Amino acid sequence: MNTKPVTELTPNEAAAELEYIATEMAKSDIAYYQQDNPYLTDAEYDSLKKRNEEIEARFPELIRTDSPSKKIGAPLQSGFKKVTHRFPMLSLADVFSIEEAEEFVQGVKRFLNSAADITFMAEPKIDGLSFSARYEKGRFVQGATRGDGVVGEEITENLKTIRNFPQQLNGDYPEILEIRGEVYMKKSDFFALNEKYEAEGKKTFANPRNAAAGSLRQLDAKITAERNLSIFAYTWGEVSERKWDSQADFFNHLKAWGFPINEHNRLCPTLKDIDENFQHLMEIRADLDYDIDGVVYKVNDIKLQERLGFLTRTPRWAVAHKFPAEQAITKIENIRIQVGRTGALTPVADLEPINVGGVIVSHATLHNEDEIKRKDIRIGDSVIIQRAGDVIPQIVQVLLDKRPNDSQEFIFPTTCPICGAHAIREEDEAIRRCTGGLSCPAQAKERIIHFVSKEGFDIAGLGSSIIEDFYNDGILRTPADIFSIERRNTSDDLFAAQQSSVLHLEQREGWGKKSVENLFKAINAKRKISLPRFIYALGIRQVGAATARLLAQNYGTFEHFMTEMKAKETGALVTIDGIGASMATDMVEFFQEEHNLKIIEQLLQEITVEEYHDDSRSDSPLSGKTVVFTGTLEKMTRSEAKALAQKLGAKVAGSVSSKTDYVIVGADAGSKATKAAELGIKILSENDFAQLVG
């Protein structure tokens, strides 16, 4: 990752850094949400997340489809029944200073086009595991984890074991009510549990959050019951009838129904109140019997929340103000290189393990070769590492006075450590990349892992370790090979005979007849796939899940999309709001590579890519329409208008063309309105637009 200020980054440097961040945070999400064993410290994670947001704000055209800003959590582990959330369980954007908190407040006012003071509810951010609890006629019927934000794991019986969790509501409640909150372990219960485990010779937990997550996600609820977990409730999901009009009023309802809420929730009418409350919680943080890692600010008025709406994975009306970073001193034992899906060579420091804020840290990213040179980082150095918020740490400083005589300068490789191909660094790029392409095992394996990931083909039973084993043994070489595994699992298969070997997966260690049948069943279930998932699965640089959906919405079929990309049609791409020149170039270049086209051809012989339909918005007057906004709107900001149009199924473009359906003009409309008139495109005033969308 580049250490330059974001304002000084070139587009190539920014794209390389966004790729690196996406890879690191994806690994961290899996370790954190699936394994309850953080790969990064909270500080490291938050630092990467913040940097990602800053770069995306400056280079919106570079936003990747696999961007951390588009994702929540991680794919689920097996063993739990899946629960689809009626409304997604979103995460929050982060701020790290009162100045950034003030910018959030001002951003809310700008979006609402209001100069009036807005009251916020400030809530301590509990360091635990999010849960959802559904009640029907006051009786608890189903519990779930957040999971990836869309699909969680069922934990109904586990929630029932928590002492302050109500299974029957009191008072007046809606017929259907989904309550969301945080499961946590008190510090006192955490220390008692670790003492007990240490006495029994069992492995202890690193911190209360890990203990809570590991306890809640037990297949045996009896184990959960032994762990003394607790909850705080703080929001709602699905509800048949909402009878509250503010966060404060909702908390009153929660208490009446029997839910525990945090005693330190505070209404803050001014920025001064927000700052004073944050400082107060900082002071009492150590004395609380539970861990908090910041403060959440929510617009108190529910009607304003509804107007503000949501970004891809975060609400516009709430933000998390994280506590300052924690630091520690440790030693660099080694520096090694990781190779990613797109060939990026990333240096990683292996550290002498150290406890930083309750988390054992054993490695840190070094971002790129410039970062190593700038900080003069060497093997054997003692360094100050920092966790921002509580996630992989960053190296803040080398302690030169502690440098040993035998410290070793790290020589960044000019060849790939995996395949030996040249590793080149393009002009104005911070990242050095392997030129081996799919002949490089690291890139090939990572590409297959990406192909079957949650937002791609999502094939159960094909995890990263299995893919690595299959790749090393020649079973998989490209994504297309996945769909021929069943045919090749027989001695009569011509391919197997040509290779002088057969698969016979049943005979592999850890496999049996049933597990092989389940794998084939999971693969065959994905022979028909939606267009957004297929585009995402291809692994095009800068194309994450959100951009894949945007492309599907605009092109409709994969044939249409591929035809224009093969014809080098970047002009149509850059008219799509949210897609810039750099991203368009990466898409076109992907379809100029013969090996990519060969894999796509092989895939299309095995699978069916569905035409894109957005049935959920079919009744909207804007569904499927392409709209352009120009000029200054008076009743709402342009951002609010665009968000509303997209919510109703419209395609928002940045320029006018013959494919535009409506141009919405405000005051001081310029050349776009003129061009629309020349092309005979329907022009709507702001009032016309408001009337059209109701």
C-alpha positions, 0 to 999 in steps of 0.5 A: 500500500502506498504511503503517499497522501491520497491527493497525490496518488496517480490512478495506477497507484490508486488502483493497485492499492485498492486491489491490495486492500481488497485482498487483505480485508477479504482474508481478514473477514474470513478469519474474523467471521468464520474462524473467530480468530482475527487475521488483522487487528481491529486497528489494522483493519480499520486503517485499511478500511479508512484508506480504501474509503479515501481512495474510492472517494477520490477515484470513484471510477476505480471502485472494485466489485470486490471492494470492502465497501461493497461487502459485509462479513464473510461467507458462512461455514457449513454445519449451520442452517442458513437464514436469509435476512428479510432486510440486510444487516448492514455494517457502518462507515467509520470515522476516527476523529471529532473532525471526521465526525463533524464532516459526517454531521455536515454531510447529513445536512448537505444531503438533506439540504438543511442548515438546521441542527440534527439530533443524534443518538450516541450509543457505545459500540459493543465489541461482540457478535451481531444477532437477529431475533424474530418474534411472532405474536410476542414469542421468539421463533428464530435467531440468526447471526449477521453472516455476510449481511444477506444470509446468516446462520441460524442460532435459535437454540443458542440465543435461548441459553442467554440469561438476559435474552427475552423469549416472550415479550411484554406489553404492546408489541407488533405481531411480527418484530425482528430485533437486532443487537450484539451478543457479548461476554462480560470481562468478568465472565471472560477471565473466569472462563479462561481460568477454568480452561487453563486449569483444565489444560484447554486452549484459552481465548484471546479476548472477550469478543472471540470468546463470545463469537466462538460460544454463540456459534456452537452446534451444541447449544449446551456449550453455549449455555456454559459460557455466560453470554449477554446481549444488548439490543439496539435496532430493528429489522422486519416489523409489521407495524412501527409505532416509534418515530425516533431512536430514543422512542425505540429504546423506550419500547425495547425496555417495555418489551423486556430487552436490555439496552445500554445505560450509556446511550445518549441523545446529542443535539450538538457536535459539542455534546457528541465530543463530550460524550465520546471523551466521557466514554473514553475515560470510563472505557476501562471500568466497564465490564464489557469491551467497547471499541467506539461510539455509534452516532445515529440520526434520531429522527426515523423520517430523516433516516428514511430520507437519507437511505443507504449506500451499498452496504452502509446507512447514510444516517449512522457512523461509528466513531472508533477509539484511537489506535493502540501501539506496541513494540515487537521484532520483524522475524522475516519478510515474505512475498504473497502473490494475489489473483491479479499477480500483485506481489505484496510484502508481508512482515512476520512478527514476533507475536505480541499482545496488542489491546487483547489480540495476538498480532504475528504479522503486518503488511508492508504494502509495497517496495516503496514503503519498505524503502521509505521506512528502511524496514529490515529483517531483525528490526524492532518496530512500533506497530499500531492497531487502529480501532482493534484489526493486520497492524501497520508498522508505524516506525522502525526503532533505529537505536535498537537495530541489531548488527545482523539486520538484513535489508530486504531485496524486493524480487524482480521475479515471481517467487511462485512461478519464476516469471518476470515481475514488472512495475509499470510506470506510476504504479506502486505494485510490482506484478507477476507476468506469468498470468494463469501459468502462475499457480498463485494467480490461477489458484486465486482466480478459481477461489474468487470464481467460487466465492460467495458473490460468484458461483458460491459452490458449497464444498469448494473451499480454498484449501480444497481448491489448492489441493485439487490444483496441486494434483492437476484436477483443476487448472481453470474455473471451467475445469470445475464443471467437468470433474464429475465426468473425469471421475471415471476410468472410462473418461478419455481425458483421464486416459490421456492424462494416464490417470483418473480422479477417483475422488472417493479414494482421496484422503478425507473424501468418501462416496457421500462427500463426493456426491455432495460436491457433484450435486453442489456443482451441478446446482450452479450450472445456471447462474445470474448475470451479475454473479457470472460477471463478478466470478470472471475476476475482471480487475476493478469489477466487484459485486456492485459494479457487476450488478450495474453492468448487468442492469445496463447490458441485460445479457452476457452476450451483449456485454461481451460483444461490446467489450470485444469491440473495445466499446469503452464509450458506452461504459463510461456513460454509466454513472459509477464507471470511469475510464480506468475501470472501462479499460480494464474490462476491455483489456480482459476481453482482448486476452485469448486465454480469458476468451477460451475459458469463457467459451469453455464455461458457456458450454457447461453453464447457462447465464441468465438474462438480467431481470429486476422483477422487484422493481417492475412496477416502478415508472423508472424501472429499466429507464436511463436517466440523467440529472443536470443543474441544481435541484431545490427540493433535494440534493442531486445525490438524494435524487440519484439514490432515489432513481436507482432505488426505483430501478433506473440506470443513472448515466453521467452523459446524454445519449440516444439511449437516455429516457429522461433528463431531469433538469434543475436550475442553471442546467447546461449542455446536457439539457441542450443535447437532450432537446436536440435528440428529442429526449423527454426533459423533466423538471424537478417537480415533474420528476417528483410527481413521476416517482410519487 
